[in-house]
Amino acid sequence: MFNLLRVIGSLPVQQGNNFTYDVNEGGFSPNNLFSMDQRGFKHVIQAEAAEFLKPSQILFNATVATIAYSDSGVTAILKDGRKLSAHYAICTFSLGVLQNDDVRFEPILPAWKTEAIQSMTMVSNMTRQFSAVMHPADVDHH
């Protein structure tokens, strides 16, 4: 079982109990792949970023229109025309943004990648499986 306890700031990121659904495993996996922090995931990202990002490197309220990429680097072109260039980039666009072509890629993404993006569906609910009954069976919770 995966076990992790890491302190970010003054509170620990705690390991939660989660069973990740995997159809290839016949349902829920016994591997614990979930970490939780009572301050929310946002704090974890901000704490990690604070270790290497400077305030001048953070840009709020900016919408990416185009990602131009090549073997020599990547440029994000914002809707207002500004350009941000780097050797590498990690794109974390939502599935909805990718499926609706809200961001243009230059060159266009390979067919295998766009087919994979279009074949995915959004899941709007979460299922949990517990090893023990969490409430008495004779109590109506509706």
TORKOL-4160 file (C-alpha; in steps of 0.2 Angstrom, whole numbers, padded with zeros to 4 digits, m for minus):
142
<pt num="1" X="0000" Y="0000" Z="0000"/>
<pt num="2" X="0006" Y="0017" Z="m0005"/>
<pt num="3" X="0010" Y="0028" Z="0011"/>
<pt num="4" X="0015" Y="0046" Z="0011"/>
<pt num="5" X="0015" Y="0060" Z="0024"/>
<pt num="6" X="0023" Y="0076" Z="0019"/>
<pt num="7" X="0023" Y="0093" Z="0028"/>
<pt num="8" X="0019" Y="0108" Z="0017"/>
<pt num="9" X="0018" Y="0124" Z="0027"/>
<pt num="10" X="0012" Y="0121" Z="0045"/>
<pt num="11" X="0000" Y="0107" Z="0042"/>
<pt num="12" X="0003" Y="0089" Z="0036"/>
<pt num="13" X="m0004" Y="0082" Z="0020"/>
<pt num="14" X="m0013" Y="0067" Z="0026"/>
<pt num="15" X="m0015" Y="0051" Z="0017"/>
<pt num="16" X="m0033" Y="0047" Z="0015"/>
<pt num="17" X="m0042" Y="0031" Z="0012"/>
<pt num="18" X="m0046" Y="0029" Z="m0007"/>
<pt num="19" X="m0049" Y="0014" Z="m0018"/>
<pt num="20" X="m0046" Y="0019" Z="m0036"/>
<pt num="21" X="m0058" Y="0012" Z="m0048"/>
<pt num="22" X="m0050" Y="0001" Z="m0062"/>
<pt num="23" X="m0060" Y="m0009" Z="m0074"/>
<pt num="24" X="m0045" Y="m0019" Z="m0078"/>
<pt num="25" X="m0044" Y="m0024" Z="m0060"/>
<pt num="26" X="m0062" Y="m0029" Z="m0059"/>
<pt num="27" X="m0067" Y="m0014" Z="m0050"/>
<pt num="28" X="m0059" Y="m0005" Z="m0035"/>
<pt num="29" X="m0040" Y="m0006" Z="m0033"/>
<pt num="30" X="m0034" Y="m0009" Z="m0015"/>
<pt num="31" X="m0020" Y="0004" Z="m0019"/>
<pt num="32" X="m0021" Y="0020" Z="m0009"/>
<pt num="33" X="m0019" Y="0034" Z="m0022"/>
<pt num="34" X="m0027" Y="0048" Z="m0013"/>
<pt num="35" X="m0019" Y="0062" Z="m0003"/>
<pt num="36" X="m0029" Y="0075" Z="0006"/>
<pt num="37" X="m0026" Y="0091" Z="0015"/>
<pt num="38" X="m0039" Y="0100" Z="0025"/>
<pt num="39" X="m0034" Y="0117" Z="0017"/>
<pt num="40" X="m0038" Y="0110" Z="0000"/>
<pt num="41" X="m0028" Y="0105" Z="m0015"/>
<pt num="42" X="m0025" Y="0123" Z="m0020"/>
<pt num="43" X="m0013" Y="0125" Z="m0005"/>
<pt num="44" X="m0003" Y="0111" Z="m0010"/>
<pt num="45" X="0000" Y="0118" Z="m0027"/>
<pt num="46" X="0004" Y="0135" Z="m0021"/>
<pt num="47" X="0016" Y="0129" Z="m0008"/>
<pt num="48" X="0025" Y="0119" Z="m0021"/>
<pt num="49" X="0025" Y="0133" Z="m0033"/>
<pt num="50" X="0032" Y="0145" Z="m0020"/>
<pt num="51" X="0048" Y="0135" Z="m0019"/>
<pt num="52" X="0053" Y="0141" Z="m0037"/>
<pt num="53" X="0041" Y="0154" Z="m0044"/>
<pt num="54" X="0043" Y="0172" Z="m0041"/>
<pt num="55" X="0028" Y="0184" Z="m0040"/>
<pt num="56" X="0033" Y="0192" Z="m0057"/>
<pt num="57" X="0032" Y="0174" Z="m0065"/>
<pt num="58" X="0013" Y="0172" Z="m0060"/>
<pt num="59" X="0000" Y="0178" Z="m0072"/>
<pt num="60" X="m0018" Y="0179" Z="m0067"/>
<pt num="61" X="m0034" Y="0182" Z="m0078"/>
<pt num="62" X="m0025" Y="0178" Z="m0094"/>
<pt num="63" X="m0033" Y="0166" Z="m0107"/>
<pt num="64" X="m0022" Y="0155" Z="m0118"/>
<pt num="65" X="m0028" Y="0156" Z="m0136"/>
<pt num="66" X="m0014" Y="0146" Z="m0145"/>
<pt num="67" X="0000" Y="0134" Z="m0140"/>
<pt num="68" X="0014" Y="0134" Z="m0153"/>
<pt num="69" X="0027" Y="0120" Z="m0150"/>
<pt num="70" X="0042" Y="0113" Z="m0159"/>
<pt num="71" X="0058" Y="0103" Z="m0154"/>
<pt num="72" X="0066" Y="0120" Z="m0149"/>
<pt num="73" X="0052" Y="0125" Z="m0137"/>
<pt num="74" X="0035" Y="0131" Z="m0134"/>
<pt num="75" X="0025" Y="0148" Z="m0134"/>
<pt num="76" X="0009" Y="0151" Z="m0126"/>
<pt num="77" X="0000" Y="0165" Z="m0136"/>
<pt num="78" X="m0013" Y="0174" Z="m0125"/>
<pt num="79" X="m0030" Y="0181" Z="m0131"/>
<pt num="80" X="m0023" Y="0199" Z="m0129"/>
<pt num="81" X="m0008" Y="0195" Z="m0140"/>
<pt num="82" X="0005" Y="0193" Z="m0127"/>
<pt num="83" X="0017" Y="0178" Z="m0129"/>
<pt num="84" X="0026" Y="0167" Z="m0116"/>
<pt num="85" X="0040" Y="0156" Z="m0121"/>
<pt num="86" X="0049" Y="0142" Z="m0113"/>
<pt num="87" X="0059" Y="0126" Z="m0117"/>
<pt num="88" X="0045" Y="0116" Z="m0110"/>
<pt num="89" X="0027" Y="0118" Z="m0105"/>
<pt num="90" X="0014" Y="0107" Z="m0095"/>
<pt num="91" X="m0004" Y="0109" Z="m0102"/>
<pt num="92" X="m0017" Y="0107" Z="m0089"/>
<pt num="93" X="m0032" Y="0112" Z="m0099"/>
<pt num="94" X="m0049" Y="0104" Z="m0094"/>
<pt num="95" X="m0056" Y="0090" Z="m0105"/>
<pt num="96" X="m0070" Y="0102" Z="m0110"/>
<pt num="97" X="m0057" Y="0115" Z="m0116"/>
<pt num="98" X="m0048" Y="0102" Z="m0127"/>
<pt num="99" X="m0063" Y="0094" Z="m0134"/>
<pt num="100" X="m0071" Y="0111" Z="m0139"/>
<pt num="101" X="m0055" Y="0117" Z="m0147"/>
<pt num="102" X="m0055" Y="0132" Z="m0136"/>
<pt num="103" X="m0036" Y="0132" Z="m0137"/>
<pt num="104" X="m0027" Y="0130" Z="m0154"/>
<pt num="105" X="m0011" Y="0120" Z="m0156"/>
<pt num="106" X="0002" Y="0124" Z="m0169"/>
<pt num="107" X="0005" Y="0112" Z="m0177"/>
<pt num="108" X="m0011" Y="0103" Z="m0174"/>
<pt num="109" X="m0010" Y="0088" Z="m0162"/>
<pt num="110" X="m0007" Y="0071" Z="m0170"/>
<pt num="111" X="m0023" Y="0062" Z="m0175"/>
<pt num="112" X="m0020" Y="0048" Z="m0161"/>
<pt num="113" X="m0020" Y="0062" Z="m0148"/>
<pt num="114" X="m0036" Y="0071" Z="m0154"/>
<pt num="115" X="m0045" Y="0054" Z="m0156"/>
<pt num="116" X="m0040" Y="0050" Z="m0138"/>
<pt num="117" X="m0046" Y="0067" Z="m0132"/>
<pt num="118" X="m0063" Y="0066" Z="m0141"/>
<pt num="119" X="m0066" Y="0048" Z="m0135"/>
<pt num="120" X="m0065" Y="0053" Z="m0116"/>
<pt num="121" X="m0080" Y="0058" Z="m0106"/>
<pt num="122" X="m0082" Y="0068" Z="m0091"/>
<pt num="123" X="m0088" Y="0060" Z="m0075"/>
<pt num="124" X="m0098" Y="0071" Z="m0064"/>
<pt num="125" X="m0100" Y="0059" Z="m0049"/>
<pt num="126" X="m0088" Y="0050" Z="m0038"/>
<pt num="127" X="m0091" Y="0032" Z="m0031"/>
<pt num="128" X="m0084" Y="0027" Z="m0014"/>
<pt num="129" X="m0083" Y="0009" Z="m0007"/>
<pt num="130" X="m0080" Y="0006" Z="0011"/>
<pt num="131" X="m0074" Y="m0010" Z="0020"/>
<pt num="132" X="m0086" Y="m0007" Z="0034"/>
<pt num="133" X="m0104" Y="0000" Z="0036"/>
<pt num="134" X="m0103" Y="0018" Z="0040"/>
<pt num="135" X="m0121" Y="0020" Z="0048"/>
<pt num="136" X="m0134" Y="0009" Z="0056"/>
<pt num="137" X="m0144" Y="m0001" Z="0043"/>
<pt num="138" X="m0161" Y="0003" Z="0052"/>
<pt num="139" X="m0158" Y="0022" Z="0050"/>
<pt num="140" X="m0166" Y="0031" Z="0035"/>
<pt num="141" X="m0154" Y="0044" Z="0029"/>
<pt num="142" X="m0165" Y="0051" Z="0015"/>
